[in-house]
């Protein structure tokens, strides 16, 4: 195998052959591999490195070696095996084919289709490059036949040698892009492109509250682009571009209005998970299913409010109160800010009355001035703050249920064991059955549960 190979006008050095021929030492080669790992290509157990990544002194040494031993070295080369290596590199190596993705960005294609076309372009470009360097089309075709079962090429399936030679000649004269872009029909005509200018006008008229039909949008867009010297586009291109989910979700609210977005789109958006801690906090309140004796000797239940970090799923702060009111939610939020000395990028809570008070809105306004985005979820839409809702379920199922006097998950629980018999409730309430908590004992129990949960999460 050659010490140097050429792929798409870039030279690669065979590391093993370079060490055997004493072009470089093993120590030097290790330092090169560590400094530029992205310039290394692998074919089985053989590694090649881009010559451009090497030092100037080493390049001169390689050039001298190549000129002095080129003829002697090429006499012992199996051309077909080397062609297979070059073509396989062109198709499988990311640094080679990834440069061609930009050729297909303006065409309406999925990411997978663009990658497939980029690999095909790199393969065909390598075939043409080998032919120009003096390799016969027959030897290239033999290598192509051996590789045909392991690679998939777009609009480049050649069953006979004559068809292969004709195809290569057409691609050399007409251009590779024209030959592979239309994989469905197998012709050499160029697919219609929706340029960035077309996309700008398509989005402009699709977002218009006038709710233009696709046919009308096509007419308006073509009227604009023709004046700019661009070619018009057809109705299928308009539909294919505007029917993309990202286009629909982004611009349909402008087209159909805020009410449609709030009722149809926003409650069901799949939100990305935060990439770091303190990026998103969520706050929520719920009623603890334990009876507590107050100072008047009356048994009642208490409310708890928590603030969590979505990334770490840690409970940052919690507070127990008699009611779900402004004092409960405000104290909990301020406690989280004081303890961690940071405010989140996004703060999420529901639309309960406790969060609508003037005092809490003043705190939110101050947070917004400091860069926090406040997001309020819609009623009856717990999925929008699903992280904190799932934590409530874990606390009830794994911790609170094991404590004395637990009244069950509630009447809305889907689990039979989560609903307590009404007679048991009345016994707890009347004091006939032991298990009624005091405020101090309840807070100690909740503090223990929160610490256990945070230790398990971390």
N, C-alpha and C positions, 0 to 999 in steps of 0.2 A: 504494500500500500504506500502511496506517496507521502512524503513528509509534509508537502503543501498541497492543499486542494483549493479550488476556487468555486465559490457559490455566489451567484448574483453579483459578480464583479467585486466580491470581498474574499480575501485570502484567509485561510485557516491553517494553523500549524498543528500537526499530529504530535501530541505531547510525548507519547511513548517513543516514536521514531526520533524525535528531537533529542531525547535523553540518550538513546542508544547511539546516535551519531555524534554525541558529545557537543551538540549545539548549545545546550544549556545544562546546568547541573540540577540535581534533584532539589537542592535547597532553593535555588533561584526559581524553579518552577513552582514550588510550594508557595513562595511569597507572591508570585504572580496570581495564582489561583485564589489566594486569600484576598488580594487587593481588588480583583475584578471578577467575581464569580459569575456575573451576568453575561460575560463575554465567552463563556465556555459552552461548547456544544458536545452532546454525548450521543454516541451511536454504539449501542451495546456496552461493551467494556472499554471502548476506545473513546478518548477525549480529545477534542480540538479546541483551540483558542484563537480568537480573532487576532490577526497579526497587527492591526491598528492599535490594539491595547498594549502592545509591547513597547519597550524603550527604543530609542533611536539607535543605540549601539547594537542592540540585539537584532533589530531590523536589518542593519547593514551586514551583520554576520550571516543572517538567513539568506539575504540576496546573494552574497558571495558563494555560499554553499550551493544554492540553487543553480547558479550559472555554471559552476565547475562540474557538478555531478548530474546535471539534468539528463543528458543523453544516456549515460550508463544506468541511471536509475529507472528511466522510462522503459528500457528494454525488458525489465523483469515485472512489468505491471500487467495484470489482467484487466483489460479495459472495461469489460462488462461489469465486473465487481465494483470497480471504482465509480462507474456511472450510477450503479445502484446506490452506492453510498451518498453520492452528491444529490441525487434525486430524493432520497429518503430524508436527508438533512433539510433540503428545501421545503419538504412537506411537513415534517414533524417538529422542527426546531423553531421555538417561539421567536427568537431574535431575527430569524430570517423572514418568516411569513407575516409577522405582526406589523412590519412596515407597510404592508399593502392594504391594511384595513381602511386607511384614510381614503383610498380610491373609491370605496363603496359607501361612505357615510351619508352621501346625499341621496341615496336610493332608498326607497321604502323597503327595508328588509329587517328581519329579526337579527339579533346579535349572533345567533348560531349560524344563520345564513351568511352573514358578513365574514365570519371566521372561515367558513367553508370556502367561500370565494377567494379569500386572501390566501389560503393554502393552495388552492388550484392555481392562482396567479403565480405564486412562488415556484410551484412545480413546473409550469409551462415556461416560465422565464428561465429556469435552470436548463430545460431541454433546449431552448433556443440558444442559450449561452454556450452549451456544450457543442452544438452544431457549428456555431461561429468559430469556436476554438479548434475545429478540425476533426471532431469525432463524427463518424459516419452515422447517418440516420438508422442504418440497419442495426448497429450495435446499441444505439439508444433505444430502438424499438424492442430489442431483445431484453434489455434491462426493464423497460416499461412493462412488458408482459409478465416478468417475474414479480413485479411489485403490484400488479393490477388487483390482486386478491386482497392485499393488505391496506390499500388506500382507496378513498372515494374522491373522485374528481368531478367537478361541476361542468357538464357539457364538454367533456373530453374523454369519451369512451371510444376507443379505436380498436376494432376487431381485426383489421387487416393491415398489412404493411403499407399498401398503396393508399388507403384512407389516412393512415398516420402521416405519411409524407405530405399528402395534399393539405391536411389540417395544419401542419407546421408551417407550410409555405403561406397559407392564408393568414395565419396568426402573425407571421413575420412581416407581412405587407400591410395588413389592416389593423394590427394592434391586438394585444392579448385581451384587453378589457372588452372589446367588442365581441370577441369570440366566446367568452365564458359568461357574460353577464346574463344572457337569456337562456337559462338552463332548461326551461320547460319545453321550448319549441325546437331547440337545437340549431337555430339560425344565427347568423352573425350580425343581426341588427341590434342597435343599442337600445336598451330599455329606457323608457321615459323617466326622466329625473324630476323629482320635486325639490327644487333648490331651496336655500334658506329664504330667498325672496318670496318664492311661492308659499312657503310655510308661514311667513309673516302675514301675508294677505289672507291665507286660509283661516288662520287663527283670528285675525281681525274681524272677518265677516261671520265666522261661526260664533264668536262671542257676542255679537250684536244682539241686543234684546228684541230686535225685530224678528228674530227666529227664521232667518232665511232658509229655504230648502237647499238641498245639496246642488240641485241644478242651477239655482239662482246664484249660489256661492261660486260655482264654476264660472259662470258668465262674468261675475264681478271681478274675480281674480284674474281671469284671462284678459279682461279689459285693462287692468292695471299693468300686468307683466308685458303685454304687447307694446305698450307705450315705452317700456324700459328696454325693449329689444330682446326680450326673452320669449321662448316658444310657449304656446299655450299648453295646458294639461287637460286630460280627459276626465270624464265623470268617475270612472273606476279609481283613478289616482286620488281624486278628492275624497271618495268614500274610504279608501284604504288608509289614508293619512288621518282623517278625522275620527275614524272608528277605533283608534288606538286607545286603550284604557287610560293611559296617562293624560292624553288630550281631553278625553271625556271628563275625567275627574277634575281636571284643572280648570277647564273653561266652560263646562256646562252650567255651573252656578251663575256665571255672568249672562249666559244665554236664557236660562229659565228663571232666574231670580233667587233671592235669599231664602224665601219660604220653601221653595223646592229643595234647596241644598240642606236646610236644617231638618226637613222632614224625611228626605230620601237618601242623602249622601253622607252627611257628617256623622250621623249616629253609627254608621257601619264601616267607617274607614279603618283599615288595618294600620295601626301606628307602629313605627319602628321603635325597637327597644333602645333606651339610652346607652351611649357608648362609654360613659364614665359616671362616677358617683357625683351626687349633688347636681346632676343635670336636670332631673325631674323629681319633685316631691309631690306626694298625694296626701290629702287629708280627708278624714271621714269620721262620722260619729255613729255609734250604735248603742242599743240599750243592753246592759249586762243582765243576764237572766239569773240574778240572785236577789233575794229579798233582804233588805237592810232595815233595821230599826232606826228611826230618826229620834231627835230629842223629845218629840211629843209622844213617843211610844208607838208610832204608826209604822207599819211595814210598807216599804215601797222599793222600787228598783232604781238603779243609778245609771247614768249615761257616761260613756267613755269616748273620748276623742283622741285619735292618734295621728301622727305625721310620720310618713315613711319615705325612705329613699328607694326609688324604683330599681335602680341598678343593683344595689347591694341587698335589697329587700329587708333592710334593717329598720326597726322602729326607733325613730329619732327622739320622739317625745310623746308623752301621753298624759292625760288629765282626766279625773273622774269628777262629775258634778251631778246635781239633782236633776238638772234640765239640760236640754240641748239649746244653749243660748249663746249670746255673743261672748260672754265671759269665758265659757268653756273653750270655744274654738280659738279665740284670740290668745288666751293664756298658753294653749298648747303650741301654737305657731311661734309665739315669741320665745317660748322655752327652747324650741328646736334651734332657732336662730342664735340665741345666747350660748347654748351648749356647744354648737359647732362653729360659731362665728363665720357663717357663710349664708348666702341666700341662693336659692336654686335658679337655674336658667328658666325653668318652667314650673309653675305651681298649679296643681289640678285639684278641684273640689266640686261637689255637686251644687245644686241650686236650692238647698234648704234655706229656711228663713234666717238661720243663725249667721250664714255667710252674706246675707243681703243687708245687714245693718250698716249704718253710716260709719260707725267706728271701724269695723272690719274693712270697709271699702277705702277708708283713709289709709289704713296699713297697706292695702294692696296698691293704692296709688303711689305710695312711697316706694314700694318694691318695684313697681313698673318704672319709676324714675331711675332706679338703680340697675335696670336691665332685665328684670324678671318678666316673663310672659305669663299672664294669668289666663287659665282656660277653665271655663265652667261647663260641666257636662250637662246634657239634657235630662229631664226627668224620665224615669223608667228606662234608663240606659246605663246599667251598671258595667257593661263591657268596656265603656270608655275609660274607666278607672279600675280595670279588672285586677290589677296587682293588689290593691288594698282590699278589694272584695275577697280575693282568694286568701289573704292573710287573716281576715275575719273568720273564714271557714276553718283554717288551720288552728287558730286559737281556740275555737269552740270544740272542734273534734278531738284535738290532741291534748288540750290542757284544761280548759274550763270544765269539761265533762267529767273529769276525774276529781273535782272538788266537791265538798259537801254542799248540799242545798241547791245544786244546779237544776234549773227548771226546764232544760231542754233547749234545742236550737230554735224553737218557735213554731207557730202554727203553719208557717209557710215551708217548713222543712219537708224535703222529699223522702227523708229516711224515717221509717216507722219508729225506731228507737230515739229519734230526735224530738219527738213530741211526748210531753209528760202528761200523765193522766190528770184531769181537772181536780179529782179528789186529793191527789198528792199536793197540787198547788195550794188548795184551800187549807190543808194541814200546815204547810209551811207558813202561809200567810197568817193563820190564827195563832201560830206559836206552839201548836200541839206536837209538832215534829221538830226535833233539833236540827239546826243547820242554818238559822238566820244569822246573818253577818252584822257586825258593826262597821261603821265607816273606816275606822282605823285598820281593822282586820282585813277588810276588803282591799284597801290600798296596798297593804303588805302582800296579800296574795297576788294581786295584779302585778306588782313590782317583781315578784319572784318569777311569774309566768313570762313577763317581758324579757327578763334577763336570760331565762332558759331559751326562749325563742331566738334572741339575738346571738347567743353563743352557738346555737345549732346552725343558724344561717351563716355566720362567719366561719 
